[in-house]
Amino acid sequence: MTNTRNSKRRSGMSRREILAAGAGGVALAGFTPSLFSIARAQAGAIKIGFPVPLTGPFGAEANDQVKAAEIAVKEFNDAGGFQGRLAELLVRDDKLNPGEAATRTLELIEKDKVNYVVGSLSAAVQLSINNVTKERGVIFNSISQSDAINEVKDWSKFTFHEALNPHMTAGAVGRYAFSKFGKKVVYLTADYAYGHEMVRGFESAGKLLGAQTLADIRHPIGANDYSAFLPRIQSLRPDVLCICNFGRDQVNAVKQATEFGLKEKIKIVAPVLLYTARVAGGPEIFEGVVGGTSYYWRLEDTVPTAKAFNDKFRAANGGAVPSDYGALGYAGVRSVLTAVKNAGTTDTAKVVDAMRSLKYDFYKGPQYYRGCDHQSVQSVLVIESKSKDMKDKNDVFSIVGVENPDEKNLRSCADLGHKA
């Protein structure tokens, strides 16, 4: 059974604990992770906490994550669960706020006694969630892009990263765009961790291709008006404009850049080109924009597991197709539940080991978690938005390139601070 809309605040924590969680971690005197692990391993529902920003600028993507995660839970339960125990999804609204996310995560662990946590849709928010889970010795499988979560200073043995990271995504798009459209580059960047990481990924890929950064123009997250930036971008005469933002910010930036006429001489690319943003913005606004993604539903034409996942999503959601971030919700939950079955227990330490050895193809082709940092090694799709030759209303992209799973496209373990 699932609890998918209960974002009600649960009491029971001291103000000191809540403030400590929001600041980046909770450490209690005498805390022993194993005691929490034993309590959660007792018989009953296998509970998965799922904090995501149901409200705010990323709400469309977050709600799709929930819908897809519910499919993974249903599959598990329909197959009999684990030793008679069914899975339960406990969804909470983190409101795209690190402090709120820490509070909700702490409540999920202490009040709701969740076994594992999957979720997030922000680089900063996922670090806040991770700070709480690693202090409590709880597995967290992040389904949001981040480079920092893999770095030693933020990572723990309980941290897994199902999503792509900015280095992988921007790298794939950069290698495609800079070799095809030109080397002079301007960045329009959301001024927070995600945006900065994307620029770093582009510049890392571009360095090997001789790309030149003309400017990195930063805007606040949630900006509605980009008109002040557009004349400067035009005056710099770049070959490529990289729009490094997300959600409604991406829709607004691409829309205004298109209306200003930047597409006439500049190729617009986005490190993550969102299905939900493309649908919201429309075909004419996004025509010709190139970007990266972890998943596009048309993979079903060549990947059998994509077809199987899409069919289940369609059946549960009135014929709708899953989005890129929605698919991550499915994979993030399914990988944890698969690891429980493989481990033959819900014990945290053994499930960690099972996830580390997992080789899986749930919805997009082969994947596995790299040993040093638990990053999911997987394919990256390069896609281009289209307004013509559409199979149906959902056929919004063409897949123009695929980077197959390869650790060489990740930041090295040594760069992240890991010994191996």
Buried (B, 14 or more C-beta within 10 A) or exposed (E): EBBBEEBEEBEEBEEEBBBBBBEBBBEEEEEEBEEBBEEBBEEEBBBBBBBBBBEBBBBBBBBBBBBBBBBBBBBBBEEEBBEEBBBBBBBBBBBBBBBBBBBBBBBBBBEBBBBBBBBBBBBBBBBBBBBBBBBBBBBBBBBBBBBBBBBEEBBBBBBBBBBBBBBBBBBBBBBBBBBEBBBBBBBBBBBBBBBBBBBBBBBBBBEEEEBEBBBBBBBEBBBEEBEEBBEEBBEBEBBBBBBBBBBBBBBBBBBBBBEBEBBEEBBBBBBBBBBBBBBBBBBEBBBEBBBBBBBBBBBBEEBEBBBEBBEBBBEBBEEBBBBBBBBBBBBBBBBBBBBBBBBEBBBBBBBBBBBBEBEBBBBBBEBBBBEBBBBBBBBBBBBBBBEEEEEEEBBBBBBEBBBEBEEEBBBEBEEBBBEE
